[in-house]
């Protein structure tokens, strides 16, 4: 019974609201014909109640619309940010490539000048591996016999002497670096022309051994290859003197030398496609011995 009364009450309320709305519309229509009017108290009450109710009803819809607009705006901002990030990445990559091109052009310019100075063809090669043991310092490059590389050929960079090719395969070659303890180069002080032997010493350093009576060697002096010994051409930069020791009992002096080449950052080298006379004789003798042995073994 109570449920029936509730339904009847709700129906009457709805009918009353509709009736009041209709009466209000008729009154408003007549008032507009007379140029306007002030609302009666009951119409004002309905209007005052309708405004907050309408706001409450519209609030979820406005919230949903604003949320959707914000979401769409955020999606657009996110897409724009993605485009900006892609553009920035592309710009950085292009900038890096331009920087590398500038560095490479500078290297190639210096190598071209060295090629003209020595009149020796040079083959560029990339380092693909480095031996980092304490006693043997060598590197592997991506050029070999098929490119004209042979054991005994000097290897340089755009700033100075790197080492010597010691073994080759069809598409690769092994280089004994200048800082290897077995490496030895006949060097000369560019300023005073004092001669001595440059050897691999401590990690990434060299020592220059010379006799005291010819020892006009000072800190800051540049040491270059002398051209003697028949291995390296004359004038390749080896390094700079950083310290000079006192002569020993045998009147020998040693100077510490900082290599011209930063071996820790070495990436590209150039193989000088010509062997010195000593290397030609050495490897020609090895080839002759191997050929004679092969003939003896042939039935």
GUKETOR-175024 format. One record per residue (C-alpha): residue number from 1; residue in three letters; chain; x, y, z. Coordinates in nm, 4 decimals. Example, Ala and Ser with C-alpha at 12.3 -4.5 7.8 and 13.67 -1.06 7.14 Angstrom:
2
> 1, ALA, A, 1.2300, -0.4500, 0.7800;
> 2, SER, A, 1.3670, -0.1060, 0.7140;
END
This chain:
299
> 1, UNK, A, 0.0000, 0.0000, 0.0000;
> 2, UNK, A, 0.2811, 0.2382, 0.0890;
> 3, UNK, A, 0.4466, 0.1658, -0.2439;
> 4, UNK, A, 0.1222, 0.2557, -0.4259;
> 5, UNK, A, 0.0983, 0.5833, -0.2332;
> 6, UNK, A, 0.4572, 0.6670, -0.3218;
> 7, UNK, A, 0.3901, 0.6122, -0.6887;
> 8, UNK, A, 0.0736, 0.8225, -0.6775;
> 9, UNK, A, 0.2603, 1.1000, -0.4920;
> 10, UNK, A, 0.5408, 1.1007, -0.7476;
> 11, UNK, A, 0.2865, 1.1109, -1.0313;
> 12, UNK, A, 0.1062, 1.4083, -0.8716;
> 13, UNK, A, 0.4394, 1.5878, -0.8192;
> 14, UNK, A, 0.5397, 1.5355, -1.1797;
> 15, UNK, A, 0.1963, 1.6471, -1.3001;
> 16, UNK, A, 0.2163, 1.9516, -1.0728;
> 17, UNK, A, 0.5603, 2.0492, -1.2007;
> 18, UNK, A, 0.4441, 2.0069, -1.5596;
> 19, UNK, A, 0.1288, 2.2098, -1.4854;
> 20, UNK, A, 0.3254, 2.4892, -1.3214;
> 21, UNK, A, 0.5650, 2.4905, -1.6148;
> 22, UNK, A, 0.2775, 2.5149, -1.8617;
> 23, UNK, A, 0.1098, 2.7948, -1.6678;
> 24, UNK, A, 0.4437, 2.9740, -1.6438;
> 25, UNK, A, 0.4941, 2.9442, -2.0176;
> 26, UNK, A, 0.1460, 3.0873, -2.0882;
> 27, UNK, A, 0.1995, 3.3743, -1.8451;
> 28, UNK, A, 0.5429, 3.4450, -1.9948;
> 29, UNK, A, 0.3955, 3.4450, -2.3436;
> 30, UNK, A, 0.1305, 3.6998, -2.2445;
> 31, UNK, A, 0.3875, 3.9090, -2.0618;
> 32, UNK, A, 0.6094, 3.9223, -2.3681;
> 33, UNK, A, 0.3128, 4.0623, -2.5609;
> 34, UNK, A, 0.2888, 4.3451, -2.3045;
> 35, UNK, A, 0.6630, 4.4229, -2.3131;
> 36, UNK, A, 0.7734, 4.2112, -2.0125;
> 37, UNK, A, 0.6819, 4.1689, -1.6461;
> 38, UNK, A, 0.8124, 4.0771, -1.3007;
> 39, UNK, A, 0.7697, 3.7116, -1.2123;
> 40, UNK, A, 0.5157, 3.6211, -0.9412;
> 41, UNK, A, 0.6437, 3.4667, -0.6213;
> 42, UNK, A, 0.5559, 3.1112, -0.7154;
> 43, UNK, A, 0.7193, 3.1454, -1.0594;
> 44, UNK, A, 1.0282, 3.3004, -0.9005;
> 45, UNK, A, 1.0402, 3.0104, -0.6561;
> 46, UNK, A, 1.0278, 2.7573, -0.9401;
> 47, UNK, A, 1.3007, 2.9449, -1.1261;
> 48, UNK, A, 1.5184, 2.9705, -0.8148;
> 49, UNK, A, 1.4831, 2.5974, -0.7571;
> 50, UNK, A, 1.5343, 2.5102, -1.1227;
> 51, UNK, A, 1.8672, 2.6927, -1.1545;
> 52, UNK, A, 2.0678, 2.4878, -0.8983;
> 53, UNK, A, 1.8938, 2.1689, -1.0109;
> 54, UNK, A, 1.9929, 2.2411, -1.3692;
> 55, UNK, A, 2.3460, 2.3133, -1.2613;
> 56, UNK, A, 2.3612, 1.9830, -1.0741;
> 57, UNK, A, 2.2234, 1.7978, -1.3737;
> 58, UNK, A, 2.4650, 1.9748, -1.6097;
> 59, UNK, A, 2.7669, 1.9330, -1.3831;
> 60, UNK, A, 2.8494, 1.5698, -1.4813;
> 61, UNK, A, 2.7956, 1.6558, -1.8471;
> 62, UNK, A, 3.0220, 1.9615, -1.8239;
> 63, UNK, A, 3.2832, 1.7585, -1.6359;
> 64, UNK, A, 3.2711, 1.4848, -1.8976;
> 65, UNK, A, 3.2977, 1.7409, -2.1804;
> 66, UNK, A, 3.5878, 1.9246, -2.0150;
> 67, UNK, A, 3.7612, 1.5966, -1.9409;
> 68, UNK, A, 3.7253, 1.4896, -2.3026;
> 69, UNK, A, 3.8502, 1.8246, -2.4298;
> 70, UNK, A, 4.1496, 1.8031, -2.1952;
> 71, UNK, A, 4.2194, 1.4473, -2.3071;
> 72, UNK, A, 4.2041, 1.5439, -2.6718;
> 73, UNK, A, 4.4310, 1.8402, -2.6002;
> 74, UNK, A, 4.6738, 1.6157, -2.4117;
> 75, UNK, A, 4.6744, 1.3665, -2.6971;
> 76, UNK, A, 4.7561, 1.6492, -2.9381;
> 77, UNK, A, 5.0303, 1.7748, -2.7055;
> 78, UNK, A, 5.1694, 1.4237, -2.6700;
> 79, UNK, A, 5.1737, 1.3769, -3.0475;
> 80, UNK, A, 5.3377, 1.7163, -3.0871;
> 81, UNK, A, 5.5981, 1.6252, -2.8250;
> 82, UNK, A, 5.6689, 1.2997, -3.0062;
> 83, UNK, A, 5.7154, 1.4899, -3.3314;
> 84, UNK, A, 5.9437, 1.7399, -3.1570;
> 85, UNK, A, 6.1474, 1.4594, -2.9988;
> 86, UNK, A, 6.1828, 1.2886, -3.3367;
> 87, UNK, A, 6.2880, 1.6163, -3.4960;
> 88, UNK, A, 6.5397, 1.6786, -3.2144;
> 89, UNK, A, 6.6825, 1.3268, -3.2499;
> 90, UNK, A, 6.7160, 1.3754, -3.6247;
> 91, UNK, A, 6.8828, 1.7135, -3.5741;
> 92, UNK, A, 7.1278, 1.5642, -3.3232;
> 93, UNK, A, 7.2084, 1.2782, -3.5603;
> 94, UNK, A, 7.2649, 1.5191, -3.8481;
> 95, UNK, A, 7.4795, 1.7373, -3.6215;
> 96, UNK, A, 7.6839, 1.4343, -3.5163;
> 97, UNK, A, 7.7301, 1.3301, -3.8779;
> 98, UNK, A, 7.8386, 1.6819, -3.9714;
> 99, UNK, A, 8.0879, 1.6876, -3.6855;
> 100, UNK, A, 8.2248, 1.3493, -3.7894;
> 101, UNK, A, 8.2466, 1.4723, -4.1473;
> 102, UNK, A, 8.4397, 1.7798, -4.0335;
> 103, UNK, A, 8.6757, 1.5650, -3.8252;
> 104, UNK, A, 8.7212, 1.3217, -4.1134;
> 105, UNK, A, 8.7821, 1.6043, -4.3592;
> 106, UNK, A, 9.0492, 1.7447, -4.1304;
> 107, UNK, A, 9.2158, 1.4053, -4.1046;
> 108, UNK, A, 9.1997, 1.3494, -4.4771;
> 109, UNK, A, 9.3478, 1.6926, -4.5398;
> 110, UNK, A, 9.6426, 1.6196, -4.3113;
> 111, UNK, A, 9.6865, 1.2741, -4.4642;
> 112, UNK, A, 9.6778, 1.4246, -4.8138;
> 113, UNK, A, 9.9533, 1.6647, -4.7103;
> 114, UNK, A, 10.1572, 1.3767, -4.5645;
> 115, UNK, A, 10.1015, 1.1724, -4.8809;
> 116, UNK, A, 10.2337, 1.4589, -5.0898;
> 117, UNK, A, 10.5307, 1.5008, -4.8553;
> 118, UNK, A, 10.6305, 1.1321, -4.8583;
> 119, UNK, A, 10.5053, 1.0470, -5.2086;
> 120, UNK, A, 10.3754, 0.7153, -5.0764;
> 121, UNK, A, 10.0250, 0.5782, -5.1448;
> 122, UNK, A, 9.8212, 0.5307, -4.8255;
> 123, UNK, A, 9.5298, 0.3001, -4.7549;
> 124, UNK, A, 9.2710, 0.3974, -4.4878;
> 125, UNK, A, 9.1752, 0.1240, -4.2415;
> 126, UNK, A, 8.9512, 0.0956, -3.9374;
> 127, UNK, A, 9.0547, -0.0626, -3.6080;
> 128, UNK, A, 8.8357, -0.3645, -3.5277;
> 129, UNK, A, 9.0213, -0.4940, -3.2221;
> 130, UNK, A, 9.2961, -0.4041, -2.9750;
> 131, UNK, A, 9.5195, -0.6261, -2.7632;
> 132, UNK, A, 9.5299, -0.4680, -2.4165;
> 133, UNK, A, 9.7773, -0.7000, -2.2440;
> 134, UNK, A, 10.0501, -0.5395, -2.0354;
> 135, UNK, A, 10.3362, -0.6731, -2.2488;
> 136, UNK, A, 10.2011, -0.6831, -2.6037;
> 137, UNK, A, 10.0230, -0.3898, -2.7621;
> 138, UNK, A, 9.8747, -0.4687, -3.1006;
> 139, UNK, A, 9.5677, -0.3875, -3.3050;
> 140, UNK, A, 9.3638, -0.5549, -3.5772;
> 141, UNK, A, 9.2463, -0.3601, -3.8823;
> 142, UNK, A, 8.9964, -0.4399, -4.1560;
> 143, UNK, A, 9.2409, -0.4363, -4.4494;
> 144, UNK, A, 9.4648, -0.7209, -4.5595;
> 145, UNK, A, 9.6427, -0.8882, -4.8500;
> 146, UNK, A, 9.3485, -0.8412, -5.0870;
> 147, UNK, A, 9.3866, -0.4659, -5.0371;
> 148, UNK, A, 9.7604, -0.4610, -5.0960;
> 149, UNK, A, 9.8678, -0.4680, -4.7302;
> 150, UNK, A, 10.1871, -0.6624, -4.6539;
> 151, UNK, A, 10.3841, -0.7315, -4.3372;
> 152, UNK, A, 10.6538, -0.4696, -4.2774;
> 153, UNK, A, 10.4469, -0.1713, -4.3948;
> 154, UNK, A, 10.4375, 0.1336, -4.1634;
> 155, UNK, A, 10.1044, 0.2473, -4.0181;
> 156, UNK, A, 10.0279, 0.6092, -3.9327;
> 157, UNK, A, 9.7400, 0.8293, -3.8252;
> 158, UNK, A, 9.6713, 1.1909, -3.9118;
> 159, UNK, A, 9.8898, 1.3022, -3.6173;
> 160, UNK, A, 10.1849, 1.0630, -3.6222;
> 161, UNK, A, 10.3341, 0.7155, -3.6223;
> 162, UNK, A, 10.1124, 0.4252, -3.5084;
> 163, UNK, A, 10.3222, 0.1139, -3.5672;
> 164, UNK, A, 10.4099, -0.1593, -3.8129;
> 165, UNK, A, 10.2128, -0.4331, -3.9886;
> 166, UNK, A, 10.3405, -0.7677, -3.8567;
> 167, UNK, A, 10.0941, -1.0208, -4.0029;
> 168, UNK, A, 9.8286, -1.0237, -4.2717;
> 169, UNK, A, 9.5307, -1.2304, -4.3756;
> 170, UNK, A, 9.3197, -1.1909, -4.6863;
> 171, UNK, A, 9.0914, -0.9266, -4.5321;
> 172, UNK, A, 9.2681, -0.8220, -4.2118;
> 173, UNK, A, 9.6075, -0.7266, -4.0735;
> 174, UNK, A, 9.7753, -0.7163, -3.7335;
> 175, UNK, A, 9.9679, -0.4078, -3.6281;
> 176, UNK, A, 10.2367, -0.3933, -3.3589;
> 177, UNK, A, 10.1726, -0.0571, -3.1978;
> 178, UNK, A, 10.4523, 0.1866, -3.1286;
> 179, UNK, A, 10.3949, 0.1509, -2.7527;
> 180, UNK, A, 10.4611, -0.2257, -2.7613;
> 181, UNK, A, 10.7707, -0.3142, -2.5567;
> 182, UNK, A, 10.9201, -0.4944, -2.8576;
> 183, UNK, A, 10.8831, -0.1919, -3.0839;
> 184, UNK, A, 11.1971, 0.0097, -3.1615;
> 185, UNK, A, 11.2266, 0.3154, -3.3862;
> 186, UNK, A, 11.5313, 0.5183, -3.4773;
> 187, UNK, A, 11.4346, 0.8724, -3.3816;
> 188, UNK, A, 11.5799, 1.2199, -3.3942;
> 189, UNK, A, 11.5072, 1.5352, -3.1967;
> 190, UNK, A, 11.3625, 1.7820, -3.4450;
> 191, UNK, A, 11.5283, 2.0825, -3.2785;
> 192, UNK, A, 11.8815, 1.9617, -3.2044;
> 193, UNK, A, 11.9007, 1.6590, -3.4384;
> 194, UNK, A, 12.0138, 1.4399, -3.1474;
> 195, UNK, A, 11.9582, 1.0747, -3.2375;
> 196, UNK, A, 11.8460, 0.7811, -3.0288;
> 197, UNK, A, 11.6161, 0.4807, -3.0099;
> 198, UNK, A, 11.2497, 0.5108, -2.9174;
> 199, UNK, A, 11.1003, 0.2074, -2.7430;
> 200, UNK, A, 10.7711, 0.1143, -2.5856;
> 201, UNK, A, 10.7803, 0.1719, -2.2113;
> 202, UNK, A, 10.5053, 0.1956, -1.9557;
> 203, UNK, A, 10.1389, 0.1946, -2.0472;
> 204, UNK, A, 10.0781, 0.4279, -2.3421;
> 205, UNK, A, 10.4209, 0.5886, -2.3105;
> 206, UNK, A, 10.7610, 0.5760, -2.4805;
> 207, UNK, A, 11.1251, 0.6115, -2.3835;
> 208, UNK, A, 11.3947, 0.7780, -2.5901;
> 209, UNK, A, 11.7447, 0.6426, -2.5244;
> 210, UNK, A, 12.0439, 0.8472, -2.6407;
> 211, UNK, A, 12.4092, 0.9014, -2.5513;
> 212, UNK, A, 12.4911, 1.1835, -2.3112;
> 213, UNK, A, 12.7591, 1.3427, -2.5293;
> 214, UNK, A, 12.5067, 1.3885, -2.8100;
> 215, UNK, A, 12.2249, 1.4562, -2.5699;
> 216, UNK, A, 12.0873, 1.7986, -2.6468;
> 217, UNK, A, 11.7374, 1.6941, -2.5423;
> 218, UNK, A, 11.4946, 1.9133, -2.3503;
> 219, UNK, A, 11.1405, 1.8865, -2.2229;
> 220, UNK, A, 10.9041, 1.9870, -2.5015;
> 221, UNK, A, 11.1281, 1.8650, -2.7840;
> 222, UNK, A, 10.9507, 1.6842, -3.0669;
> 223, UNK, A, 11.0904, 1.3509, -3.1803;
> 224, UNK, A, 11.0435, 1.2307, -3.5366;
> 225, UNK, A, 11.1587, 0.9261, -3.7299;
> 226, UNK, A, 11.5139, 0.9604, -3.8604;
> 227, UNK, A, 11.4631, 0.7433, -4.1683;
> 228, UNK, A, 11.7597, 0.5261, -4.0696;
> 229, UNK, A, 11.7101, 0.1555, -4.0238;
> 230, UNK, A, 11.5173, 0.1097, -4.3451;
> 231, UNK, A, 11.1790, 0.0576, -4.1773;
> 232, UNK, A, 11.0057, 0.3947, -4.1444;
> 233, UNK, A, 11.0351, 0.6953, -4.3760;
> 234, UNK, A, 11.1963, 1.0073, -4.2384;
> 235, UNK, A, 10.9917, 1.2791, -4.0703;
> 236, UNK, A, 10.7011, 1.0901, -3.9096;
> 237, UNK, A, 10.6053, 1.2466, -3.5771;
> 238, UNK, A, 10.6664, 1.0109, -3.2825;
> 239, UNK, A, 10.5986, 1.2200, -2.9735;
> 240, UNK, A, 10.7040, 1.4933, -2.7330;
> 241, UNK, A, 10.9624, 1.4780, -2.4548;
> 242, UNK, A, 10.8068, 1.5154, -2.1095;
> 243, UNK, A, 11.1048, 1.4365, -1.8831;
> 244, UNK, A, 11.4804, 1.3855, -1.9177;
> 245, UNK, A, 11.6758, 1.1681, -1.6737;
> 246, UNK, A, 12.0386, 1.2015, -1.5667;
> 247, UNK, A, 12.3008, 0.9939, -1.7528;
> 248, UNK, A, 12.3957, 0.6560, -1.6088;
> 249, UNK, A, 12.7403, 0.5009, -1.5708;
> 250, UNK, A, 12.7458, 0.4110, -1.9395;
> 251, UNK, A, 12.6718, 0.7744, -2.0278;
> 252, UNK, A, 12.3293, 0.6799, -2.1599;
> 253, UNK, A, 12.0322, 0.9012, -2.0986;
> 254, UNK, A, 11.6626, 0.8290, -2.1189;
> 255, UNK, A, 11.3809, 1.0697, -2.1864;
> 256, UNK, A, 11.0141, 1.0008, -2.1300;
> 257, UNK, A, 10.8095, 1.0665, -2.4409;
> 258, UNK, A, 10.4361, 1.1207, -2.4766;
> 259, UNK, A, 10.3225, 0.9632, -2.8049;
> 260, UNK, A, 10.1769, 1.1938, -3.0664;
> 261, UNK, A, 9.8984, 0.9395, -3.1187;
> 262, UNK, A, 9.6346, 0.8913, -2.8493;
> 263, UNK, A, 9.6171, 0.5116, -2.8673;
> 264, UNK, A, 9.3227, 0.5003, -2.6289;
> 265, UNK, A, 9.1081, 0.6889, -2.8836;
> 266, UNK, A, 9.2553, 0.5515, -3.2030;
> 267, UNK, A, 8.9867, 0.4593, -3.4563;
> 268, UNK, A, 9.1228, 0.5097, -3.8061;
> 269, UNK, A, 9.4731, 0.4510, -3.9382;
> 270, UNK, A, 9.6494, 0.4658, -4.2735;
> 271, UNK, A, 9.8763, 0.1941, -4.4060;
> 272, UNK, A, 10.1687, 0.3246, -4.6087;
> 273, UNK, A, 10.1686, 0.0888, -4.9056;
> 274, UNK, A, 10.5453, 0.0660, -4.9360;
> 275, UNK, A, 10.8005, -0.1297, -4.7361;
> 276, UNK, A, 11.1421, 0.0055, -4.6468;
> 277, UNK, A, 11.4580, -0.1642, -4.7775;
> 278, UNK, A, 11.5146, -0.3558, -4.4539;
> 279, UNK, A, 11.1624, -0.4935, -4.4562;
> 280, UNK, A, 11.1878, -0.5840, -4.8247;
> 281, UNK, A, 11.5067, -0.7805, -4.7613;
> 282, UNK, A, 11.3680, -0.9425, -4.4481;
> 283, UNK, A, 11.0412, -1.0621, -4.6000;
> 284, UNK, A, 11.2021, -1.1463, -4.9334;
> 285, UNK, A, 11.4462, -1.3724, -4.7468;
> 286, UNK, A, 11.1602, -1.5332, -4.5580;
> 287, UNK, A, 10.9756, -1.5903, -4.8854;
> 288, UNK, A, 11.2839, -1.7400, -5.0493;
> 289, UNK, A, 11.3378, -1.9787, -4.7566;
> 290, UNK, A, 10.9753, -2.0827, -4.7659;
> 291, UNK, A, 10.9898, -2.1368, -5.1430;
> 292, UNK, A, 11.3084, -2.3483, -5.1178;
> 293, UNK, A, 11.1567, -2.5565, -4.8395;
> 294, UNK, A, 10.8434, -2.6107, -5.0467;
> 295, UNK, A, 11.0548, -2.7234, -5.3443;
> 296, UNK, A, 11.2474, -2.9693, -5.1247;
> 297, UNK, A, 10.9245, -3.1159, -4.9939;
> 298, UNK, A, 10.7848, -3.1570, -5.3442;
> 299, UNK, A, 10.8486, -3.5154, -5.4716;
END
